[in-house]
Amino acid sequence: MRIAKLTTLLSIFMCALSFPATLIAHHSDAGMDENVVISFEGQVTEFLWRQPHVYLSVETMNSGEAVVWDLQLAGINSLARNRGWNAETFLPGDEVFVRVNPAINGRPYGKISSVERLDGVSLDNRPDSAPVERVAAETLDGFWLADRSRAGPSYPGGFDGFFHAHLVPTEAGQAAQDAYDPLSAENPESTCVGRPTPSAFVSTSGYLMEFDLANQDEVIIINSEWYNEQRFVYMDGRDHPDPSITFATGHSIGYWENDILVIDTRNFDDHRSPYQIGIPSGSQKHVVERYRLIEGGTAMTAEFMLSDPEYLAEPMLHSRILLHSPHMQMLGTDCDLESTSRLLRAGG
């Protein structure tokens, strides 16, 4: 094991010598080394505008040989909404300068930290950078997105880094995490398997969440842009079914505590890596969420408590502010197998 780790580190170190590098102190994220940034110029060979991740393939020279890097970007939702990108932002033949967190095994695969076009065209200005007037909601019904100006600490690696920072695994959880290979088919995302609750909550930093209260006395529907997840929160007083009956997103029941919507979710399917860091979840997982309008209905407080005594040594608590966002369009995330399985190229 120590030899394998040393070989990986030496491989990354040799890559770092081949290109200008900048070091940053971050956690590893889904098979990417957040502690290393490799910088290089190259020519675009492909720009794959698909969900759940957009990919940019860049050919560069390394020791006199052409090497093509497969580089992962965020989803279409984030890139279109926050940067104004589209399917023709990059075309084959474009010259670019990229900064990349490389794969932990040294293969030419990575996650883009930043990218610049060498023709002088700026890619950093959001098309909707002007302030948007906040609109009050009378109920939780509508579109909501995290207020990133009040989001607290940011975590390298996004979704993965968030859970790296917050979860405390049991011995079983740690053993499963140590055995996990994120650059293999063991990673559920490589085969379009989504992440269960509270993934939609955590993903509000970049993906809209919608509350549909049209039939709120019977059921509240929660939709997320991430993997088109849809949850049904039963409000009719029913209890959870027998623990042997499980669901991909769990079974949710809800009730009101004055003006606070409380959602209790159990009965989860087993999942190898719901937090994208190798810690599993199973039959004992339990999530309690609370939502309440604030600031005249222009925002809501949102919080959850996640417990899973088999894999987590202590419950995880998290809260954030969500902003009412009726001006935004709900975009789907139809998972494309060609796109999401590209991380397997970094394994092998």
PLY file of the C-alpha trace (Angstrom):
ply
format ascii 1.0
element vertex 348
property float x
property float y
property float z
element edge 347
property int vertex1
property int vertex2
end_header
0.00 0.00 0.00
2.78 2.45 0.89
4.56 1.64 -2.39
1.38 2.29 -4.36
0.85 5.62 -2.62
4.46 6.61 -3.22
4.18 5.72 -6.92
1.07 7.90 -7.20
2.75 10.81 -5.44
5.86 10.51 -7.61
3.70 10.42 -10.72
1.92 13.61 -9.70
5.23 15.21 -8.73
6.72 14.46 -12.16
3.65 15.95 -13.84
4.05 19.03 -11.68
7.64 19.40 -12.85
6.51 19.28 -16.46
4.25 22.32 -16.11
4.19 25.48 -13.98
2.42 24.58 -10.73
0.76 26.41 -7.87
0.19 24.61 -4.57
-2.88 25.11 -2.43
-3.83 23.50 0.87
-7.07 21.68 0.07
-8.58 18.24 0.68
-8.69 15.56 -2.00
-11.96 15.53 -3.93
-13.53 12.62 -5.85
-10.24 11.34 -7.19
-8.73 14.79 -7.76
-5.72 16.08 -5.84
-6.80 19.42 -4.41
-3.26 19.98 -3.09
-1.81 20.33 -6.59
-2.60 22.74 -9.42
-0.99 22.04 -12.80
-0.96 24.93 -15.31
-0.45 24.58 -19.04
-1.41 25.91 -22.47
-2.98 23.75 -25.11
-5.47 23.38 -27.93
-9.08 22.34 -27.47
-9.90 19.02 -29.14
-13.45 18.64 -27.78
-16.02 20.58 -25.75
-18.71 18.23 -24.45
-21.74 20.32 -23.38
-23.67 17.66 -21.44
-24.92 16.90 -17.96
-24.02 16.29 -15.20
-20.53 17.62 -16.04
-19.26 19.58 -19.00
-15.89 18.38 -20.33
-13.07 20.19 -22.09
-10.42 18.06 -23.79
-7.12 19.88 -24.28
-4.04 18.69 -26.18
-0.70 19.90 -24.88
2.96 18.94 -25.31
4.78 17.05 -22.58
8.45 16.15 -23.14
7.99 16.44 -26.90
4.88 14.25 -27.01
1.27 15.30 -27.49
-0.93 14.52 -24.49
-4.72 14.98 -24.40
-6.15 15.90 -21.00
-9.80 15.17 -20.19
-10.87 18.07 -17.97
-14.05 18.17 -15.90
-16.08 21.34 -15.41
-19.29 22.10 -13.51
-22.74 21.28 -14.89
-24.55 23.18 -17.62
-26.81 24.80 -15.00
-23.96 26.51 -13.19
-21.93 27.43 -16.28
-24.91 28.86 -18.18
-26.39 30.70 -15.18
-23.22 32.06 -13.58
-20.92 32.54 -16.58
-23.19 32.77 -19.58
-21.49 29.86 -21.33
-23.12 27.76 -24.04
-22.28 24.81 -26.27
-20.04 27.00 -28.47
-18.03 28.78 -25.77
-15.10 26.60 -26.82
-14.53 25.11 -30.25
-11.93 22.61 -31.47
-8.73 24.48 -32.24
-9.19 27.20 -29.60
-5.99 27.96 -27.70
-6.46 27.97 -23.92
-4.56 28.28 -20.68
-5.84 26.01 -17.90
-5.19 25.41 -14.23
-6.10 21.90 -13.21
-6.42 19.74 -10.10
-5.06 16.46 -11.52
-6.30 12.93 -10.88
-4.67 11.33 -7.85
-3.19 8.52 -9.95
-1.28 10.81 -12.32
-3.27 10.11 -15.48
-4.07 13.06 -17.82
-7.44 13.74 -16.26
-8.42 16.55 -13.93
-10.86 19.14 -12.71
-10.48 22.66 -14.09
-9.70 25.30 -11.50
-9.65 28.08 -14.10
-9.53 28.41 -17.88
-8.65 31.35 -20.13
-8.94 31.70 -23.87
-5.75 33.01 -25.42
-7.61 35.07 -28.04
-8.43 37.66 -25.38
-12.11 36.79 -25.01
-13.15 37.06 -21.35
-15.01 34.13 -19.80
-15.45 35.51 -16.30
-18.28 38.04 -16.53
-21.75 36.86 -15.64
-24.43 38.02 -18.09
-26.81 38.77 -15.20
-24.31 40.50 -12.93
-26.70 43.39 -12.23
-28.41 43.10 -8.83
-31.80 41.38 -8.90
-34.61 42.88 -6.84
-35.67 40.47 -4.13
-39.27 39.31 -4.34
-41.28 38.24 -1.31
-42.95 34.83 -1.17
-46.08 34.28 0.88
-45.28 30.58 1.39
-42.36 28.23 0.76
-43.83 27.57 -2.70
-41.41 28.47 -5.51
-37.75 28.40 -6.52
-34.93 28.76 -3.96
-31.17 29.07 -4.19
-28.53 29.43 -1.48
-27.38 32.94 -0.59
-23.69 32.49 -1.29
-22.88 35.87 0.25
-23.92 34.38 3.60
-22.85 30.81 2.96
-20.05 30.72 5.52
-16.78 28.88 4.81
-16.23 27.49 1.33
-14.85 24.01 0.91
-12.44 22.91 -1.82
-14.03 20.35 -4.06
-17.56 21.62 -3.66
-20.01 18.86 -2.68
-17.25 16.40 -1.78
-15.19 18.90 0.15
-18.26 19.98 2.10
-18.79 16.47 3.43
-15.08 15.88 3.97
-15.18 18.87 6.31
-18.34 17.89 8.20
-18.66 14.11 8.50
-17.04 12.13 11.32
-17.03 8.45 10.30
-17.23 5.41 12.55
-14.64 2.66 12.13
-16.93 1.03 9.57
-17.38 4.32 7.75
-13.65 5.00 7.71
-12.85 1.50 6.48
-15.33 1.89 3.63
-13.89 5.29 2.77
-10.33 3.94 2.76
-11.34 1.11 0.42
-13.24 3.39 -1.98
-11.89 4.07 -5.48
-13.59 7.23 -6.80
-12.03 6.72 -10.25
-13.75 3.38 -10.80
-17.25 2.04 -11.46
-17.52 1.81 -7.66
-18.33 5.53 -7.83
-22.16 5.61 -8.30
-21.96 8.88 -10.25
-20.05 7.08 -13.01
-23.25 5.21 -13.91
-25.76 8.06 -13.39
-26.79 6.98 -9.90
-27.78 10.13 -8.05
-27.16 11.14 -4.45
-29.96 10.84 -1.88
-31.15 13.39 0.69
-29.64 15.77 1.76
-27.90 16.13 -1.61
-30.49 18.51 -3.10
-30.19 20.69 0.00
-26.39 20.87 -0.22
-26.54 21.40 -3.99
-28.56 24.63 -3.58
-25.22 26.42 -3.68
-25.48 26.01 -7.45
-28.72 24.20 -8.29
-32.27 25.42 -7.80
-34.64 23.67 -5.41
-38.39 24.03 -5.87
-41.14 23.59 -3.27
-44.54 22.73 -4.77
-47.27 23.34 -2.17
-50.24 23.03 -4.53
-51.57 20.05 -2.55
-49.80 20.74 0.72
-52.39 19.13 2.99
-51.67 15.79 1.35
-48.17 16.01 -0.11
-45.46 18.60 -0.70
-43.26 17.97 -3.73
-39.61 19.05 -3.68
-37.85 19.23 -7.03
-34.13 19.77 -7.58
-32.17 20.59 -10.71
-29.53 18.10 -9.57
-30.26 14.82 -11.40
-33.90 15.95 -11.71
-34.51 14.64 -8.21
-38.13 14.68 -7.05
-39.20 13.97 -3.47
-42.70 13.49 -2.09
-43.19 14.70 1.48
-46.38 13.15 2.85
-48.32 15.60 5.02
-51.40 13.43 5.71
-50.26 12.05 9.07
-48.98 8.69 7.84
-45.91 7.07 9.42
-42.86 5.61 7.72
-43.30 2.12 6.26
-41.54 -0.97 7.56
-37.73 -0.49 7.47
-37.49 -3.31 4.91
-39.20 -1.04 2.36
-36.61 1.42 1.07
-36.41 4.21 -1.51
-33.61 5.92 -3.47
-34.32 9.31 -1.86
-35.73 7.87 1.36
-39.31 8.10 2.61
-40.30 11.59 3.77
-43.14 12.67 6.07
-43.74 16.27 7.09
-45.62 18.46 9.50
-45.77 22.09 10.61
-44.42 23.43 13.89
-46.12 26.84 13.76
-44.48 28.42 10.69
-41.66 25.85 10.38
-41.92 22.98 7.90
-40.33 19.88 9.42
-39.43 16.97 7.14
-38.43 13.58 8.56
-36.79 11.13 6.13
-35.89 7.47 6.71
-36.02 4.17 4.77
-33.08 4.90 2.46
-31.74 2.45 -0.09
-28.19 1.31 0.57
-25.82 3.66 -1.28
-22.08 3.18 -1.71
-21.13 6.85 -1.66
-24.02 9.30 -1.07
-21.57 12.04 -0.04
-19.12 11.31 -2.90
-16.31 10.52 -0.46
-16.73 6.77 0.00
-18.68 6.72 3.27
-21.83 4.65 2.60
-25.36 5.01 3.93
-27.88 2.37 4.75
-30.86 1.30 6.79
-30.14 3.46 9.85
-29.75 6.76 8.02
-32.08 9.52 9.23
-32.42 13.13 8.02
-34.53 15.86 9.64
-34.94 19.18 7.76
-36.50 22.48 8.89
-37.57 25.37 6.66
-38.95 28.78 7.69
-39.60 32.04 5.83
-37.65 35.09 7.01
-36.94 38.65 5.88
-40.46 39.33 4.71
-40.59 36.15 2.66
-37.61 37.03 0.45
-35.53 34.33 2.12
-35.83 31.22 4.25
-33.72 29.55 6.89
-32.97 25.94 6.02
-31.27 23.37 8.20
-30.82 19.64 8.45
-29.55 17.05 10.89
-28.05 13.91 9.36
-27.44 10.80 11.45
-26.39 7.29 10.52
-24.94 5.42 13.55
-23.54 2.60 11.43
-21.27 4.89 9.43
-21.23 8.29 11.21
-19.78 8.68 14.71
-21.90 11.76 15.40
-24.82 13.58 13.76
-24.04 16.32 11.29
-25.82 19.67 11.63
-25.90 22.31 8.89
-27.88 25.47 8.17
-27.95 28.10 5.43
-30.07 30.89 3.97
-32.00 30.27 0.75
-33.21 33.18 -1.39
-36.53 33.27 -3.19
-35.57 33.16 -6.89
-38.70 33.45 -9.09
-36.65 35.14 -11.82
-34.66 31.96 -12.45
-35.52 29.12 -14.80
-35.53 25.53 -13.57
-33.05 23.60 -15.72
-32.97 19.83 -15.78
-29.94 17.66 -15.21
-30.58 14.69 -17.48
-27.54 12.56 -16.73
-25.60 11.62 -19.86
-23.74 8.32 -19.44
-20.96 9.33 -21.84
-20.29 12.46 -19.81
-20.58 11.04 -16.32
-18.54 7.90 -17.07
-15.57 9.85 -18.35
-14.00 9.75 -14.90
-13.44 6.02 -15.53
-10.83 7.00 -18.12
-8.78 8.38 -15.26
-8.86 4.99 -13.52
-7.84 2.02 -15.55
0 1
1 2
2 3
3 4
4 5
5 6
6 7
7 8
8 9
9 10
10 11
11 12
12 13
13 14
14 15
15 16
16 17
17 18
18 19
19 20
20 21
21 22
22 23
23 24
24 25
25 26
26 27
27 28
28 29
29 30
30 31
31 32
32 33
33 34
34 35
35 36
36 37
37 38
38 39
39 40
40 41
41 42
42 43
43 44
44 45
45 46
46 47
47 48
48 49
49 50
50 51
51 52
52 53
53 54
54 55
55 56
56 57
57 58
58 59
59 60
60 61
61 62
62 63
63 64
64 65
65 66
66 67
67 68
68 69
69 70
70 71
71 72
72 73
73 74
74 75
75 76
76 77
77 78
78 79
79 80
80 81
81 82
82 83
83 84
84 85
85 86
86 87
87 88
88 89
89 90
90 91
91 92
92 93
93 94
94 95
95 96
96 97
97 98
98 99
99 100
100 101
101 102
102 103
103 104
104 105
105 106
106 107
107 108
108 109
109 110
110 111
111 112
112 113
113 114
114 115
115 116
116 117
117 118
118 119
119 120
120 121
121 122
122 123
123 124
124 125
125 126
126 127
127 128
128 129
129 130
130 131
131 132
132 133
133 134
134 135
135 136
136 137
137 138
138 139
139 140
140 141
141 142
142 143
143 144
144 145
145 146
146 147
147 148
148 149
149 150
150 151
151 152
152 153
153 154
154 155
155 156
156 157
157 158
158 159
159 160
160 161
161 162
162 163
163 164
164 165
165 166
166 167
167 168
168 169
169 170
170 171
171 172
172 173
173 174
174 175
175 176
176 177
177 178
178 179
179 180
180 181
181 182
182 183
183 184
184 185
185 186
186 187
187 188
188 189
189 190
190 191
191 192
192 193
193 194
194 195
195 196
196 197
197 198
198 199
199 200
200 201
201 202
202 203
203 204
204 205
205 206
206 207
207 208
208 209
209 210
210 211
211 212
212 213
213 214
214 215
215 216
216 217
217 218
218 219
219 220
220 221
221 222
222 223
223 224
224 225
225 226
226 227
227 228
228 229
229 230
230 231
231 232
232 233
233 234
234 235
235 236
236 237
237 238
238 239
239 240
240 241
241 242
242 243
243 244
244 245
245 246
246 247
247 248
248 249
249 250
250 251
251 252
252 253
253 254
254 255
255 256
256 257
257 258
258 259
259 260
260 261
261 262
262 263
263 264
264 265
265 266
266 267
267 268
268 269
269 270
270 271
271 272
272 273
273 274
274 275
275 276
276 277
277 278
278 279
279 280
280 281
281 282
282 283
283 284
284 285
285 286
286 287
287 288
288 289
289 290
290 291
291 292
292 293
293 294
294 295
295 296
296 297
297 298
298 299
299 300
300 301
301 302
302 303
303 304
304 305
305 306
306 307
307 308
308 309
309 310
310 311
311 312
312 313
313 314
314 315
315 316
316 317
317 318
318 319
319 320
320 321
321 322
322 323
323 324
324 325
325 326
326 327
327 328
328 329
329 330
330 331
331 332
332 333
333 334
334 335
335 336
336 337
337 338
338 339
339 340
340 341
341 342
342 343
343 344
344 345
345 346
346 347
